[in-house]
Amino acid sequence: MEQEIRARNIEIHLIERKRFDAHGKFVLFFVIGLGLIYGGYYIGAHALDSGVISTVPLVIIILGIGAIGFAFSPLNFYYRALNAAKRKKQRMDDVLNIYHIRYNIGIEANEGFHDIEVATRLDITKP
């Protein structure tokens, strides 16, 4: 039981540590996409003013739309993983509540060179 409590809470903690990365990638690719769309529009407008009809601006705009679509991928992955982990933890907490078992857990994660070391402190109170 203790291992399951630790595993569920560590899983949520490790996923929540990736929040900044997921939002940062979203902002980065969204800005890149908007820049490509604006750049494609600007190049197209300049080429049209010069009397040239080109498909290059259209290709650049399509790449910008693709980059915006790509921006949502890490965000969707983060929220799906977080919701799945929270659902698993909620089911475990519901079972523990039936038996009136309470717990407090403290999680400390230290990033090593190749992995993350996780230390937990678990206090379980039973009736």
C-alpha positions as CSV (number, residue, x, y, z in Angstrom):
1,M,0.0,0.0,0.0
2,E,2.8,2.4,0.9
3,Q,4.5,1.8,-2.4
4,E,1.3,2.5,-4.3
5,I,0.8,5.8,-2.4
6,R,4.4,6.8,-3.1
7,A,4.2,5.8,-6.8
8,R,1.0,7.8,-7.5
9,N,2.2,10.9,-5.8
10,I,5.7,10.8,-7.3
11,E,4.1,10.3,-10.7
12,I,2.0,13.5,-10.3
13,H,5.0,15.4,-8.9
14,L,7.2,14.5,-11.8
15,I,4.6,15.4,-14.4
16,E,3.9,18.7,-12.7
17,R,7.7,19.5,-12.9
18,K,7.3,19.5,-16.7
19,R,4.7,22.2,-16.7
20,F,7.1,25.1,-17.4
21,D,8.6,23.1,-20.3
22,A,5.2,22.3,-21.9
23,H,4.0,25.9,-21.7
24,G,7.4,27.2,-22.8
25,K,7.4,25.0,-25.9
26,F,3.8,26.1,-26.6
27,V,4.8,29.8,-26.5
28,L,7.9,29.3,-28.5
29,F,6.3,27.4,-31.4
30,F,3.3,29.7,-31.4
31,V,5.5,32.8,-31.7
32,I,7.5,31.0,-34.4
33,G,4.3,30.2,-36.3
34,L,2.9,33.7,-36.0
35,G,6.3,35.0,-37.2
36,L,6.2,32.7,-40.2
37,I,2.7,33.7,-41.1
38,Y,3.5,37.4,-40.8
39,G,6.8,36.9,-42.8
40,G,4.9,35.1,-45.5
41,Y,2.3,37.8,-45.7
42,Y,5.0,40.5,-45.8
43,I,7.0,38.8,-48.5
44,G,3.8,38.1,-50.5
45,A,2.7,41.7,-50.2
46,H,6.1,43.0,-51.2
47,A,6.3,40.6,-54.2
48,L,2.8,41.5,-55.3
49,D,3.7,45.2,-55.2
50,S,6.8,44.4,-57.4
51,G,4.5,42.7,-59.9
52,V,5.6,39.2,-59.2
53,I,3.3,36.3,-58.3
54,S,5.0,33.7,-56.2
55,T,4.0,30.6,-54.3
56,V,6.8,31.0,-51.8
57,P,4.8,33.2,-49.4
58,L,2.0,30.7,-49.5
59,V,4.5,27.9,-48.5
60,I,5.8,30.1,-45.7
61,I,2.3,30.8,-44.4
62,I,1.5,27.0,-44.5
63,L,4.7,26.3,-42.5
64,G,3.6,28.9,-40.0
65,I,0.2,27.3,-39.6
66,G,1.9,23.9,-39.2
67,A,4.1,25.4,-36.5
68,I,1.1,26.7,-34.6
69,G,-0.5,23.2,-34.8
70,F,2.8,21.7,-33.6
71,A,2.7,24.2,-30.6
72,F,-0.3,22.4,-29.1
73,S,1.3,19.0,-29.0
74,P,3.4,19.3,-25.8
75,L,0.6,21.1,-24.1
76,N,-1.9,18.3,-24.9
77,F,0.6,15.7,-23.8
78,Y,1.2,17.4,-20.5
79,Y,-2.5,17.8,-19.6
80,R,-3.4,14.3,-20.7
81,A,-0.7,12.8,-18.6
82,L,-1.5,15.0,-15.6
83,N,-5.3,14.2,-15.8
84,A,-4.6,10.5,-16.1
85,A,-2.3,10.5,-13.1
86,K,-4.7,12.6,-11.0
87,R,-7.5,10.1,-11.9
88,K,-5.4,7.2,-10.7
89,K,-4.6,9.0,-7.5
90,Q,-8.2,10.0,-6.9
91,R,-9.3,6.3,-7.3
92,M,-6.6,5.3,-4.8
93,D,-7.7,8.1,-2.4
94,D,-11.3,7.0,-2.7
95,V,-10.4,3.5,-1.6
96,L,-8.3,4.8,1.3
97,N,-11.2,7.0,2.4
98,I,-13.5,4.0,2.6
99,Y,-11.1,2.5,5.2
100,H,-10.6,5.9,6.8
101,I,-6.9,5.9,6.1
102,R,-5.2,9.3,5.8
103,Y,-1.7,10.1,4.7
104,N,0.7,13.1,4.4
105,I,3.5,12.8,1.9
106,G,6.4,15.1,1.3
107,I,8.3,14.7,-2.0
108,E,11.8,16.1,-2.8
109,A,13.2,15.7,-6.2
110,N,16.8,16.3,-7.0
111,E,18.0,16.3,-10.5
112,G,21.2,14.4,-11.1
113,F,23.2,14.3,-14.2
114,H,21.3,11.5,-15.9
115,D,18.2,11.0,-13.7
116,I,16.1,12.5,-11.0
117,E,16.4,11.3,-7.5
118,V,13.2,11.3,-5.5
119,A,13.0,11.2,-1.7
120,T,9.7,10.8,0.0
121,R,8.4,11.2,3.6
122,L,5.2,9.3,4.2
123,D,3.0,9.5,7.3
124,I,0.0,7.2,7.4
125,T,-2.7,7.4,10.0
126,K,-5.1,4.6,10.5
127,P,-8.1,4.5,12.7
